[in-house]
Amino acid sequence: MARRWFTSALCALALLAPASLGAASAAEGGQTSVRVLTRNLYLGADLAPVLAATSPQGLVAAVTAVYANVQATNFPERAEALADEIADSDPHLVGLQEAVLWRSQTPAGQGSATHVEYDFLQILLDELSARGKHYAAVATVTVGTDFEAPRSTPAGLQDIRLTDRDVLLARTDLPARKFSVANARAAQFRSFVPLCRPVLGCPPSPPLQIRRGWVAADATVHGRTTRVVTTHLEPAVASVQEAQADELLAGPLKTKLPTVLLGDLNSAAGGVGATPESNTTSYDDILAAGFSDAWTATHRRDPGFTCCQAANLLNPTSSLAQRIDYVLYRGRITALSSDRVGDEQADRTPSGLWPSDHAGVTGELRLR
């Protein structure tokens, strides 16, 4: 009996070690790690039908269908699953893509829509707070485009406005001696896609600009500072995407600090993607600039696909078929672990929705 008790006690100590004994020994040994997560939230629908519209009537029909899909993919329900992911992985910093703001104006008309229908960022922050997790947006950039168009409702036309954002979240509940964030910055890329269709404003109006951008901050963990950048690169035009990657390398990634890049690069690992649009050099160009990939460093034989589920998020089996979401790092950093979140059947919501059309990627990185 005593021997059995002793064995059980050893097992219990082993289970406790990662949370307590391991953390203590790491601190005593001078090892410090930062936990990060990159997460594309999915704006709720595929916008291709809207961008392809060639007449006012076609535009209204496309916006009506797209917004119906946004409602059906139910971000408030998905945000519960996304908040669970963040709570479970407990990152210091989270890079968010497609943290969109949907607004409306009824009836449709002059001026900009201001009535908030879904604020993905605030909904997610509220869900995190409900779980006792405290995060704040330390940097935000408006990307894609701030686009407004009418949809059809039983009461008549209603304007729907989409504002897309990339956001860097940071924990706010840790004392400054353990974790702090400074030098927050955000900017749009100079390289962008001009979309010229008469129904969307061209000519005589200026063409619609599909903009992308980045956000960055310097995070200090136990006295060691790392620059963390998050971005969402252009998916549709390879030359623009690769130019944006070059802007990153010449901009926020040009630093002597250890550096972490989080994001949806829309560039398939190894240059071989499930779609022709993802077969670009951006990922390889960033690796050639000295970055390493946390996933390949810790999962040599697992492809780690992160994209993409069906537009309605109801596909019964996962359709992830390429890896375009990354935790990349450079400098005095070692990848301790990396994992995917939101990719398993158990991660789906009660109504059967995947949390996003992407899987998220976590990383625990030791700052040497």
N, C-alpha and C positions, 0 to 999 in steps of 0.2 A: 504493500500500500504506500509506504513512504517513497519507494522508488517511483511509483506511478505519479505521485504528487510532484516529485522533483522534476520528472519529465514534462508534466503539464506546465509547471512554472517556467521551465526553459522555453517552451513554445509560446507562452504568453509574453515573455520578455522579447522574443524574436518578433512577435507581431507589433509590439510597442516600439521597437527600435527605430523604424523609419521616422516616426513622428517625434520621438523624444531623445532616445539615446543617440541615434544617428545624427540628429540635428546638433546635439551638444558636441559630439566628437568632431563634426565638421567645423563648427565654430572654433573649438579649441585648436584644431589643426590649421586654422587660418584659411579654410576653404569657404567661399561665398558663392551662392548660386542665385540666379534670377529665373523666375518662371514666367513664361510668356504663352500667349495663345493668339493665333490668327483665325478670324471667323468672318466669312462672307454670310450675311444674314439673309440674303435673297430678297429682292424688292417685292416679290410676290407674283410676278408674271413675266413672260417673254415680251419685250417691247417691239420685236421685229414687225408685227403687223401695223403698229402705229407709224413706225419710221418708213414703212413701205407704202403707206397710203398715197394715192395719186389724185384724190378728189375730196372736196369737203364732206360729201356723204360717206365716202370710204373711211375718212378720218374719224367721223363720229362713230361709225360701226366698229372700227378697230379699238377706239378708246373705251367704248361700252364693253366690249368683250374682255379687254385687258383688265379693266377695273373690276369686272365680275370675278376674274381669276384672283386678283389681289384679295378680294373679300373672302373667296373660297379657301385660299391658302392661309387665312386666319392668323395673322401675326401675333395677336395677344395669346393665342393658344401655343403657338410655336415658341414664343418668348419664354414660356415656363420651362420648356425643354432646354432652350439655350441657356437660361439662367442656371439650370441644374448642372449643365456642362461646366460652366464657369465656376460655380460653387464647388464642384467636385475636384476640379484641377487647381483651383486656388491660385491663379496667376497674379504676379505683381502688375503686369501690363497686358492689355488686350487690344489687338489691332482689329478694328471692325471695318468691313467694306459693305456697301449697300445699306447703310444705316439711314434709310430714307425717311422723308417726311411727305405724307400725302395730305393735300389740302383741297377744299372744295369751295365753290361759289354758286349759290342758287338764287335766282336763275342765272344761267350763263350770260355774260355781258362784258362791259368794259371794266378795266381794272384787274388786279391780281387776286386770285383766290387766297383767303386767309383763314378760313374755318378748318381747324385741324381734324382730320379723320383718323390718321394713324401717325404717331411720332415714334418710329421704331426705337430710337435711342432712349427716349424717356420711358417707354413701356419696358424695355429691357432693364434700365436702371431701377425702376420700381420693383420689378420681379427680383432683382438681386438684393435690394433693400429688404424685401419681405423674407429673404433667406438669411438675413443678418450679414450680408456681404456689402461692403461699402466701397463704391467706385465713383469716379468722376471723370468727365471728359476733359483731358488736359490740352487737347488740340483737335480741331475739326477743320475740314476743307470741303467746300461744295464742289462736287465733281459731276461727270456725266453732263447734265444740263438741268437748268431750272425750266421745266417744260409744262405748258398748260394748254389744254384742249378740251372741247366739249364731249360729253357722253349723253346718251339718251336715257331718260327715266320716265316712269308713268306720268310724272307731273311736268315733263318738258325737259329742255336741255339744262345740264348742270356742268359747269367747268370743273375739271379735275387737274390738279397741279402736282407734279412730281419734283421734289428736290432731293437729289442724291448726295450723300456725304460719306467721307471716310473719317474715322474717329480713332483716336488713341485714348483708351481708358487706363486709369491708374488707381491702385488702391489708396484709400484715404484714411485707413484705420491703423496704420503702423506709425510708431514714433519716428521722427526725422532721423534719429541716429541709426535706425535700421533701414529706412527706405524713404527716399525723397525724389522729386522730379523737378527739373529746372530747364530753362532754355527751350520752352515749347515753341514750335514753329509750324507753319503750314503754308503751302503754295500750290498753285496750279502749274502744270507743265506748259511750256511754250508750244510744244508739239501737240496738235489736236486734229480731229477729223471734222472738216466742214461738210455739213449735210445740206445739199441744195435740192429742194423739191418745192415746186410752186405752192403746194398745199401747206407746207411748213414754213414758208417765208423766203422765197428766192425765185427770181428777182420780182419786183424791184427791192424787196426787203433784203437785209443781209442774211446770209445763210445761217442755219442753226449750227452752233458749235458744240460738238461732243467733247467736252473737256474732261481731263483726268488730273489727279494731283497726288500730293503726299503730305503726311504729317510726321513730326519728329519731336523727340524730347530726350534730354539726358537724364538717365535714371541712376541714382546712387544707392547701392545696396551695401550696407555695412562698410561704408567708406570707399567703395570701388564704383567708379562711374562708367557707364556704358551708354552709347547713343542707340536709341531704338527708333526705327522708322517703319511706318506702315504705308502701303500703297495699293492701288488697284489699277493695273495697266490696261491700256486699250485692247479690247478683244478682237476687233474686226479688221483692222488695217495693220499688217505686220510692220511696215516701215515706220509708222507712227509709234507703235508699241516699242520698237527697238530704239527709236530716238528718245522716248521717255525713259527707258532704262539707262541710256547714256546720260540723260539729265540727272537721274538719281546719283550715278557714280560721280558726276562732276559737281553735285550739289550737296545734299544732306549726308551722303555716304562718304564724302571726301573729308575725312577727319582722322586724327591720330588716335582717337579713342577706340577701344573695342566697340564693335558695331553689330547690331542685330537688325535684320530686315524681315519684317512680317508682311505677308500679303498674298493677294490673288494676282499672280503675274500674267495669267492667261498665256503662259508659255510652258509647253509640256517638258517635263524632265527628259533629258536625252534628245530633245528635238523631235520626238515622235509622239504625236497626240492622236486623240480619237477624232479630231476634226482638223481640216486643213488650216483653219485660222490659228490653231495653237502650235503649229509647227514653225516656231520662230526661234531666233537665236538669243532672246533676252535672258533666259535662265543661264545659258552657257556663257554669255558675255559677263554676267555678274559673277559666276564662279571663276572665270578667267581673271577677274579683278581681285582675286584672293579670298573670296567667300567660300565657306563650306556649308553643306546642307545637313541640318540636324537629323533629318529622316534617314538619309543614306548612311550617315555616321553611326546610327544606332539600329538600323534595320537593313542589313546588307541584301537580303533576298526577298523582301516584301516590297511590291511596287507602290503600295501606299496611295492608291487612287483617291482623289478628292472631288472629282467632278464627273458627271452631274446627274442629279435625279430628274424625273419628269417635271415639266412646268407646273403641273397640278399637285406635285409632291405625293401622289397617291400610288405610284408604282409599287406593286407588292414585293418585288425583290429589288435590291439595290442595283442601280445602273451606273455606278461610278466606274469610269473607264480610263481616266487619265489623271495625272498628278500635276496640278497647276497652282496649288496653295502651299506656301513654304514658310519655314523658319530657317533663315540663313544667317550666318555669323562670320565675323572676321576679327582677327586680333587675338589677344590673350584670353581665349574662351575655349572651353571643351564641352561638347554636347554629352550630357549625362543620360538623357532619355528624351524620347519623342513619342507622341501617340496621336491617333486620330480620335475625334469625338463626333457624335452624330451620324455614325456610319453603320450602326447595328440595329437590328429589328427592335430591340428593347429600347432604343432611343426615340422611337416614333411616338407621336402624341396619342392621346386616347381616341381621337377620331381617325387615326391612321396616317397622319401627315408626317413626312420626314421633317426634322427641324429646319432644314434649309436644302437648297439644291446642291450645296457643297457640303463636304465634311470639313470640320475644323482641324487644325494641327496645333498641338501643344509642344512645348520644349522646356526642358530644365537645363540651363546652361551654367556651368561653373566658371566663375570669373577668377582667373589665375593671378 
